[in-house]
Every structure is written in structure tokens, then in C-alpha cells.
Amino acid sequence: MDKTAIFDDRAIAGLTRAYPEAPVLLDHRLGDHPLLTHDALIDLARTMRSVDVEYNRADLPVGVDPVDVPDNGMGVAETIENIATNRSWMVLKFIEQVPAYRDFLHQTLAEIGPAVRAVTGRMLKLEGFIFLSSPDAVTPFHMDPEHNILLQLKGSKTMTIFPADDEEMAPGTAHEAFHSGGHRNLEWRDDFATRGQAFDLPAGKAIYVPVKAPHWVKNGPAPSLSLSITWQSEWAYREQYARAMNATLRRLGLNPAAPKRFPHQNHAKSLAWRTINKVQRTIRRSG
């Protein structure tokens, strides 16, 4: 095993057993990296597009409407400088737009590439996100559309993950709205709490989160820094396109069945949506 590798053989084996439908804790050896220092993150945030830097108050309930999340009243640099005391949450999105971070992301994902490709094929749309959180910050109940490994670098947090196939927690209409530009946050009910599995993430731990698995996060008593490395698969795209097809069918007054989870491939609805979308784009281009 390469001693410079971020994931050792045991972590790769654990991911291989769980992927793609079960969450799993992994050890990582990322440690202190020059691209993830305090000053480097301020420089990165200042060079990124404003739309790709999200930050707000983080003393929030588990379930919250995105419109009710308050601004923290500070700028980017001030938020990072005072993350220990300002009760905030920040994410730097799509760090691969910066060449040095793109190379770092691709090198990291290359370590797990063989395990992933053996199950869901080539890794597509490689993206990275850096999260900074104040003590006790809450990331509300939501879902994400990518295969995701979150690496905890500083501080700690607890992520509670729920079954990705539970249509009561994430109904078809929520998936369809999300893929039509809606927010990732989901409606929370207190009776959901017992359905989740809580994973503790001290520094040096990582967790694989399946596509669309609902989850929420509670930060520990110290400021937190974590890195999320994500990718898409052709299977995940088929699920997304099948959801888009369901939205079309629902507008026609039908009540379509939800796409099936892996290993089902949702070929029919995915192909139907891609065909419709191609025709629509052709019509738009022709005026």
C-alpha cells in the first residue's frame, strides 16, 4: 500500500462491500494539506464565484424551509476568520474549478476508482465541496444527488443517514422538484428520527453516503472542517432522468411508480426522458 495514499486497503475494502447503496465509515489519512489551511481557504473563497460560496446561520432546527434560513450578516473572509464563534455554516462549492483543487480532487478519487468502476462503471462529473462549520452547527435534513464521501479533517460531527429508498421521507414529488431546480432540503417529521442511523465522524474518519440518501448533520463542540468528494454514475443519471420523466407523467394527471434503486437501471423512463429532452432542445435551437 502506498504510504502517501489517503485511503488504505482496509478503507477500499469497506467501500467495496458497501457501494453503492449502504453508508459506511472509512478511515482516511488526508491530515493537514496545504490546500486546506486557513489562509488557503480564504484565498480560495475570494477567487470563487459568489454563487459557489454559500454561508448562513447554522443554529437551525433539523427541518427548515430554505427561505427561513437567516443570513449571518458577514462577508466570506469574516465568516471563515470567526467560524469558531459566529454560529455559521459555509460551503465552497465546485472547488474543481480551480486547477490546483481539481488535480487534488482527481488524485483523491483515483484511489477509489477501481472499486467504483467495478460496480457502477466510469466515474462521471467529479466535484468537490469544502465545509466549514461553527460548534454545534446543524445542516438540516436534505438529500444530495451524487455518490459522496465526506472526509472529516478538523473537529467532529455526527451525520444521521436515512434509507435512500424510503418514499415517505423523500416522496416522488420532492425528487421531481429537486431535479427541476428545487432546493435539496426535505420536509422533516419528528417520527422520522428513529429510522436513521447516526455515524460519529471525528477527524480522520470519512463516510460514504449513497445517492439521494436523506441525512442531517450536527457539528461537535469545536469548529469543523470537512471535504466532500463526489461523483456521478450512469446509473445515478438514469435515476435522475426517470424522475424527470415521472414529473412529465404527473403533469399529465398520472401517478407514476418511483424509479427502482440499484441494481435496477430504469432504462425505459430514462431513455424516454432523454428522447423528449433532445426533441425539446432541437425545437429551441430551431426557433
FIRO-361198 format. One record per residue (C-alpha): residue in one letter; x, z, y. Coordinates in pm, 1 decimal. Example, Ala and Ser with C-alpha at 12.3 -4.5 7.8 and 13.67 -1.06 7.14 Angstrom:
! residues 2
+------+----------+----------+----------+
: rest :        x :        z :        y :
+------+----------+----------+----------+
:    a :   1230.0 :    780.0 :   -450.0 :
:    s :   1367.0 :    714.0 :   -106.0 :
+------+----------+----------+----------+
! end
This chain:
! residues 287
+------+----------+----------+----------+
: rest :        x :        z :        y :
+------+----------+----------+----------+
:    m :      0.0 :      0.0 :      0.0 :
:    d :    126.2 :    -95.1 :    345.6 :
:    k :    200.4 :    231.7 :    526.9 :
:    t :    106.3 :     67.6 :    857.3 :
:    a :   -240.8 :    -18.7 :    727.7 :
:    i :   -538.6 :    154.8 :    886.5 :
:    f :   -734.5 :    176.5 :    559.3 :
:    d :   -566.6 :    284.0 :    237.4 :
:    d :   -655.9 :    174.1 :   -117.3 :
:    r :   -899.9 :    461.0 :   -163.5 :
:    a :  -1093.2 :    364.4 :    151.7 :
:    i :  -1108.4 :     -0.2 :     46.9 :
:    a :  -1235.7 :    101.5 :   -296.6 :
:    g :  -1503.0 :    323.6 :   -140.2 :
:    l :  -1621.9 :     43.2 :     84.9 :
:    t :  -1625.6 :   -198.9 :   -208.0 :
:    r :  -1854.9 :     31.8 :   -406.1 :
:    a :  -2098.2 :     85.0 :   -118.3 :
:    y :  -2104.4 :   -252.0 :     54.6 :
:    p :  -2332.6 :   -388.7 :    188.3 :
:    e :  -2635.4 :   -160.2 :    153.2 :
:    a :  -2512.8 :    201.0 :    134.5 :
:    p :  -2345.7 :    407.1 :    407.2 :
:    v :  -2012.1 :    556.4 :    306.6 :
:    l :  -1746.6 :    778.4 :    462.2 :
:    l :  -1393.9 :    637.8 :    473.6 :
:    d :  -1055.7 :    774.8 :    577.7 :
:    h :   -859.7 :    580.6 :    838.0 :
:    r :   -509.3 :    603.0 :    982.6 :
:    l :   -558.6 :    443.2 :   1321.7 :
:    g :   -447.4 :    752.2 :   1512.3 :
:    d :   -310.3 :    703.9 :   1863.1 :
:    h :   -296.3 :    338.1 :   1955.4 :
:    p :   -159.4 :    208.2 :   2287.9 :
:    l :   -474.3 :      1.3 :   2344.9 :
:    l :   -690.6 :    312.7 :   2314.2 :
:    t :   -516.6 :    551.3 :   2554.1 :
:    h :   -694.5 :    696.1 :   2855.1 :
:    d :   -521.3 :    464.1 :   3103.8 :
:    a :   -562.4 :    157.9 :   2880.9 :
:    l :   -936.5 :    217.3 :   2855.3 :
:    i :   -973.6 :    247.4 :   3232.7 :
:    d :   -781.4 :    -78.5 :   3275.3 :
:    l :   -995.8 :   -244.2 :   3009.7 :
:    a :  -1322.0 :   -126.1 :   3164.5 :
:    r :  -1219.2 :   -254.0 :   3506.9 :
:    t :  -1141.6 :   -601.8 :   3372.1 :
:    m :  -1462.9 :   -640.2 :   3172.6 :
:    r :  -1784.2 :   -797.4 :   3294.4 :
:    s :  -2023.7 :   -535.9 :   3430.2 :
:    v :  -2287.2 :   -645.0 :   3177.5 :
:    d :  -2049.3 :   -545.0 :   2895.8 :
:    v :  -1991.8 :   -189.3 :   3020.6 :
:    e :  -2286.5 :     41.3 :   2956.2 :
:    y :  -2286.3 :    402.8 :   3066.1 :
:    n :  -2554.0 :    659.6 :   3139.8 :
:    r :  -2652.7 :   1021.8 :   3099.5 :
:    a :  -2627.4 :   1143.7 :   2742.1 :
:    d :  -2812.3 :   1477.0 :   2742.8 :
:    l :  -3104.7 :   1299.7 :   2578.1 :
:    p :  -3363.7 :   1357.3 :   2306.1 :
:    v :  -3329.2 :   1178.2 :   1971.8 :
:    g :  -3614.3 :    945.5 :   2059.3 :
:    v :  -3626.9 :    799.6 :   2409.9 :
:    d :  -3759.6 :    485.5 :   2575.3 :
:    p :  -3466.9 :    288.1 :   2724.0 :
:    v :  -3638.4 :    279.9 :   3063.7 :
:    d :  -3632.7 :    660.3 :   3069.1 :
:    v :  -3253.1 :    688.7 :   3022.8 :
:    p :  -3111.8 :    806.3 :   3358.1 :
:    d :  -2802.2 :    665.7 :   3525.8 :
:    n :  -2515.4 :    911.6 :   3554.2 :
:    g :  -2457.1 :    827.1 :   3921.1 :
:    m :  -2088.1 :    742.9 :   3877.4 :
:    g :  -1867.9 :    438.2 :   3850.2 :
:    v :  -1675.4 :    320.1 :   3545.1 :
:    a :  -1340.3 :    486.8 :   3618.9 :
:    e :  -1503.8 :    810.7 :   3732.0 :
:    t :  -1713.1 :    823.5 :   3416.2 :
:    i :  -1402.8 :    791.1 :   3196.1 :
:    e :  -1196.1 :   1032.6 :   3406.0 :
:    n :  -1462.4 :   1303.8 :   3383.9 :
:    i :  -1608.7 :   1238.0 :   3039.9 :
:    a :  -1537.1 :   1598.9 :   2937.9 :
:    t :  -1782.3 :   1737.6 :   3193.6 :
:    n :  -2018.0 :   1466.4 :   3318.8 :
:    r :  -2265.7 :   1464.9 :   3025.7 :
:    s :  -2231.5 :   1089.8 :   2983.8 :
:    w :  -2212.7 :    822.2 :   2717.0 :
:    m :  -2022.0 :    497.0 :   2760.6 :
:    v :  -1963.2 :    185.1 :   2554.0 :
:    l :  -1723.3 :   -100.9 :   2626.4 :
:    k :  -1880.8 :   -399.0 :   2451.9 :
:    f :  -1723.7 :   -708.7 :   2301.3 :
:    i :  -1364.7 :   -599.3 :   2352.2 :
:    e :  -1253.9 :   -914.3 :   2166.5 :
:    q :  -1297.4 :  -1099.7 :   2497.6 :
:    v :   -956.8 :   -955.7 :   2593.3 :
:    p :   -680.2 :  -1125.8 :   2388.2 :
:    a :   -485.5 :   -810.3 :   2301.1 :
:    y :   -800.4 :   -635.9 :   2178.8 :
:    r :   -912.5 :   -948.3 :   1991.6 :
:    d :   -584.1 :   -954.4 :   1799.2 :
:    f :   -612.6 :   -581.9 :   1727.3 :
:    l :   -972.5 :   -621.0 :   1606.1 :
:    h :   -893.8 :   -916.7 :   1383.2 :
:    q :   -593.1 :   -742.4 :   1229.0 :
:    t :   -803.9 :   -435.7 :   1152.9 :
:    l :  -1091.0 :   -631.3 :    998.4 :
:    a :   -847.9 :   -841.7 :    794.8 :
:    e :   -770.0 :   -531.6 :    586.7 :
:    i :  -1126.4 :   -515.3 :    452.9 :
:    g :  -1182.4 :   -891.9 :    447.6 :
:    p :  -1131.1 :   -940.9 :     71.1 :
:    a :  -1378.4 :   -662.9 :    -18.0 :
:    v :  -1641.9 :   -807.8 :    215.9 :
:    r :  -1597.4 :  -1173.5 :    123.3 :
:    a :  -1641.9 :  -1097.3 :   -245.3 :
:    v :  -1997.9 :   -979.7 :   -175.2 :
:    t :  -2140.6 :  -1143.2 :    139.6 :
:    g :  -1896.0 :  -1426.2 :    199.3 :
:    r :  -1687.4 :  -1504.6 :    503.8 :
:    m :  -1687.4 :  -1252.2 :    789.4 :
:    l :  -1856.3 :  -1407.8 :   1092.4 :
:    k :  -1875.1 :  -1313.6 :   1462.3 :
:    l :  -1611.6 :  -1038.9 :   1469.3 :
:    e :  -1685.0 :   -795.6 :   1754.2 :
:    g :  -1558.4 :   -458.4 :   1872.9 :
:    f :  -1705.2 :   -172.0 :   2075.8 :
:    i :  -1536.3 :    138.7 :   2216.5 :
:    f :  -1745.6 :    451.9 :   2268.8 :
:    l :  -1664.0 :    748.5 :   2492.7 :
:    s :  -1898.0 :   1047.9 :   2484.1 :
:    s :  -1921.1 :   1385.4 :   2652.5 :
:    p :  -1954.4 :   1704.6 :   2446.8 :
:    d :  -2296.0 :   1731.0 :   2278.5 :
:    a :  -2394.0 :   1379.5 :   2390.5 :
:    v :  -2680.7 :   1216.8 :   2199.8 :
:    t :  -2708.3 :    847.9 :   2113.8 :
:    p :  -3082.2 :    805.1 :   2049.0 :
:    f :  -3248.1 :    668.9 :   1735.9 :
:    h :  -3178.1 :    296.3 :   1707.8 :
:    m :  -3065.1 :     11.2 :   1483.5 :
:    d :  -2785.3 :   -243.6 :   1512.1 :
:    p :  -2782.5 :   -599.9 :   1377.0 :
:    e :  -2426.6 :   -606.6 :   1238.4 :
:    h :  -2225.8 :   -473.9 :    948.1 :
:    n :  -2040.2 :   -190.3 :   1118.9 :
:    i :  -1755.2 :     51.9 :   1055.4 :
:    l :  -1726.8 :    326.7 :   1315.5 :
:    l :  -1384.4 :    494.6 :   1332.2 :
:    q :  -1369.5 :    838.8 :   1490.7 :
:    l :  -1047.1 :    870.7 :   1693.4 :
:    k :  -1083.2 :   1185.4 :   1905.0 :
:    g :  -1335.0 :   1467.3 :   1895.5 :
:    s :  -1611.6 :   1465.3 :   1638.6 :
:    k :  -1969.7 :   1358.2 :   1591.7 :
:    t :  -2247.6 :   1366.3 :   1336.9 :
:    m :  -2426.7 :   1042.8 :   1253.3 :
:    t :  -2761.6 :   1064.9 :   1075.8 :
:    i :  -2843.7 :    743.0 :    892.3 :
:    f :  -3180.0 :    640.0 :    751.1 :
:    p :  -3275.0 :    381.9 :    485.3 :
:    a :  -3249.0 :     27.6 :    614.3 :
:    d :  -3549.7 :    -84.8 :    410.8 :
:    d :  -3797.1 :    173.9 :    543.6 :
:    e :  -4050.8 :    -39.7 :    731.3 :
:    e :  -4231.4 :    268.2 :    859.1 :
:    m :  -3924.8 :    378.7 :   1055.0 :
:    a :  -3840.5 :     27.7 :   1172.9 :
:    p :  -4157.7 :   -183.4 :   1143.1 :
:    g :  -4150.1 :   -560.4 :   1131.9 :
:    t :  -4270.9 :   -584.8 :   1489.9 :
:    a :  -3971.3 :   -376.9 :   1606.2 :
:    h :  -3728.3 :   -609.4 :   1425.7 :
:    e :  -3900.6 :   -915.0 :   1571.8 :
:    a :  -3899.6 :   -772.9 :   1924.7 :
:    f :  -3530.8 :   -685.1 :   1892.0 :
:    h :  -3439.6 :  -1040.1 :   1790.2 :
:    s :  -3642.3 :  -1170.1 :   2083.6 :
:    g :  -3429.1 :   -977.4 :   2330.7 :
:    g :  -3583.4 :   -631.2 :   2297.6 :
:    h :  -3392.0 :   -303.4 :   2302.6 :
:    r :  -3222.3 :   -152.2 :   1997.1 :
:    n :  -3392.3 :    188.3 :   2038.7 :
:    l :  -3668.8 :    271.7 :   1791.8 :
:    e :  -3970.1 :    498.3 :   1821.6 :
:    w :  -3892.0 :    844.1 :   1682.6 :
:    r :  -4126.8 :   1075.7 :   1495.7 :
:    d :  -4028.2 :   1429.0 :   1400.1 :
:    d :  -4134.7 :   1371.5 :   1039.0 :
:    f :  -3858.6 :   1110.8 :   1007.9 :
:    a :  -3592.3 :   1382.6 :   1023.3 :
:    t :  -3596.0 :   1468.9 :    652.8 :
:    r :  -3544.5 :   1103.7 :    549.5 :
:    g :  -3194.7 :   1076.7 :    696.3 :
:    q :  -2850.3 :   1166.6 :    565.9 :
:    a :  -2613.4 :   1338.9 :    809.5 :
:    f :  -2245.0 :   1240.3 :    799.4 :
:    d :  -1985.1 :   1452.7 :    978.7 :
:    l :  -1711.9 :   1248.1 :   1145.5 :
:    p :  -1401.6 :   1439.9 :   1256.1 :
:    a :  -1106.1 :   1243.3 :   1390.3 :
:    g :   -955.7 :   1040.5 :   1106.9 :
:    k :  -1289.4 :    965.1 :    941.5 :
:    a :  -1487.4 :    641.9 :    956.6 :
:    i :  -1829.1 :    541.5 :    832.5 :
:    y :  -1971.5 :    211.9 :    717.8 :
:    v :  -2326.6 :    157.0 :    849.4 :
:    p :  -2540.2 :   -111.7 :    681.5 :
:    v :  -2707.9 :   -382.8 :    890.0 :
:    k :  -3024.7 :   -252.9 :   1059.6 :
:    a :  -2996.4 :     98.0 :    909.3 :
:    p :  -3166.2 :    321.8 :   1172.1 :
:    h :  -2946.2 :    605.8 :   1294.0 :
:    w :  -2880.9 :    852.8 :   1573.2 :
:    v :  -2563.8 :   1033.9 :   1676.8 :
:    k :  -2486.3 :   1382.4 :   1808.4 :
:    n :  -2143.4 :   1441.2 :   1958.1 :
:    g :  -1944.5 :   1756.3 :   1880.2 :
:    p :  -1820.7 :   2020.5 :   2127.0 :
:    a :  -1529.1 :   1810.1 :   2260.3 :
:    p :  -1513.1 :   1466.7 :   2426.4 :
:    s :  -1531.4 :   1186.6 :   2172.1 :
:    l :  -1357.0 :    851.9 :   2140.2 :
:    s :  -1457.9 :    610.3 :   1866.7 :
:    l :  -1415.1 :    245.0 :   1781.1 :
:    s :  -1678.3 :     28.1 :   1617.5 :
:    i :  -1559.2 :   -282.4 :   1432.5 :
:    t :  -1839.3 :   -519.2 :   1336.1 :
:    w :  -1904.2 :   -849.7 :   1169.2 :
:    q :  -2191.7 :  -1070.6 :   1061.5 :
:    s :  -2255.5 :  -1239.5 :    727.9 :
:    e :  -2460.5 :  -1539.9 :    633.9 :
:    w :  -2696.3 :  -1300.9 :    454.8 :
:    a :  -2746.5 :  -1096.2 :    773.4 :
:    y :  -2816.0 :  -1413.4 :    970.2 :
:    r :  -3075.9 :  -1520.1 :    713.7 :
:    e :  -3249.9 :  -1183.3 :    753.2 :
:    q :  -3246.5 :  -1229.0 :   1131.9 :
:    y :  -3388.3 :  -1581.6 :   1113.9 :
:    a :  -3653.6 :  -1469.2 :    865.8 :
:    r :  -3758.5 :  -1202.5 :   1116.0 :
:    a :  -3781.4 :  -1470.0 :   1386.0 :
:    m :  -3997.6 :  -1680.3 :   1154.3 :
:    n :  -4220.8 :  -1379.2 :   1095.1 :
:    a :  -4265.8 :  -1342.1 :   1470.9 :
:    t :  -4386.9 :  -1702.7 :   1484.3 :
:    l :  -4626.1 :  -1643.3 :   1195.3 :
:    r :  -4754.5 :  -1324.5 :   1360.1 :
:    r :  -4831.8 :  -1515.8 :   1679.8 :
:    l :  -5044.7 :  -1746.4 :   1465.1 :
:    g :  -5252.1 :  -1447.9 :   1357.1 :
:    l :  -5086.7 :  -1394.4 :   1018.5 :
:    n :  -4938.2 :  -1072.6 :    876.9 :
:    p :  -4615.0 :  -1189.7 :    709.6 :
:    a :  -4426.6 :   -989.8 :    448.6 :
:    a :  -4097.7 :   -836.2 :    558.1 :
:    p :  -3775.5 :  -1011.5 :    455.4 :
:    k :  -3617.3 :   -854.4 :    149.1 :
:    r :  -3290.0 :   -668.3 :    163.9 :
:    f :  -2965.6 :   -770.1 :     -5.2 :
:    p :  -2911.7 :   -931.5 :   -255.2 :
:    h :  -3225.1 :  -1130.8 :   -170.5 :
:    q :  -3127.2 :  -1416.0 :     59.8 :
:    n :  -3452.8 :  -1503.5 :    244.6 :
:    h :  -3367.5 :  -1873.1 :    219.3 :
:    a :  -3717.9 :  -2016.1 :    276.3 :
:    k :  -3809.0 :  -1839.6 :    600.4 :
:    s :  -3453.9 :  -1870.2 :    731.3 :
:    l :  -3450.0 :  -2245.2 :    672.8 :
:    a :  -3796.1 :  -2282.5 :    825.9 :
:    w :  -3689.6 :  -2100.0 :   1140.8 :
:    r :  -3364.0 :  -2292.6 :   1173.2 :
:    t :  -3559.5 :  -2618.6 :   1144.1 :
:    i :  -3812.7 :  -2511.6 :   1407.9 :
:    n :  -3538.0 :  -2388.3 :   1637.6 :
:    k :  -3343.8 :  -2713.7 :   1601.1 :
:    v :  -3653.1 :  -2918.1 :   1690.5 :
:    q :  -3719.4 :  -2696.6 :   1993.9 :
:    r :  -3360.6 :  -2735.7 :   2116.3 :
:    t :  -3380.4 :  -3114.0 :   2068.4 :
:    i :  -3701.5 :  -3128.1 :   2272.8 :
:    r :  -3548.9 :  -2918.4 :   2551.6 :
:    r :  -3237.6 :  -3136.3 :   2568.4 :
:    s :  -3450.1 :  -3449.6 :   2590.7 :
:    g :  -3650.7 :  -3301.5 :   2877.5 :
+------+----------+----------+----------+
! end
